[in-house]
């Protein structure tokens, strides 16, 4: 069932990177419901194909693409192909990210390189290549995924947090540079979201509950709850929104302390 209107994406070509599972899959399906032609891109091509099939169930068209954002040429080739075949590239959403949780002093050089390459270099490749194509078309919306860790950290999150803060600065700079060409660039910063990647946390009830209690809503988000903000930023409803980091964190970064004073 499609739902067009202010948030409609009908006739637009939207690439969702990381569509094979979790947040990316939820966003791909949501874009389909808004009428977009959705390109489900993922390193796991069978998972991308399964996501494309889910999008098609909404009544919209979809296709799958194998993509590793660590390789700039592969990213450029995908965007150029879509522009040639479909005549337009209207929106790109990029969700991939990895984390190695350990103390800063225990990090290996290989682990540092792995996290930075996926989270920061991959984001750079997506923004640069999507921005290049969209600037020539003088329209488009790029939505990157940051994290609350761009703002607040905890032990074991050093390199991940640094890369997510870096994504925000790439987004802001790209917004400034691409704005005159009519291209918008924004970031979404989730809090804790139930996805396959966070399953190890859920397996530890005390850890899982501690994160739930940290935010104002006292619960984790579902992947589907990231889809609405992404559709908003892709749509004309956000036509004057660029260079922003949209916090979708259940109030995590708004709340300071958990003590409730007497009489409150």
Secondary structure, DSSP 8 states (H G I E B T S, - for coil): ----STT--TT-EEEEETTTSHHHHHHHHHHHHTT-EEEEEESSHHHHHHHHHHHHTTTS-EEEEE--TT-HHHHHHHHHHHHHHHS---EEEE-------S-GGG--HHHHHHHHIIIIIHHHHHHHHHHHHHHHHT-EEEEEE--GGGT---TT-HHHHHHHHHHHHHHHHHHHHHGGGTEEEEEEEE-SEESGGGHHHHTSHHHHHHHHHHSTTSS-EEGGGGHHHHHHHHSGGGTT--S-EEEESTTGGG-------TT-
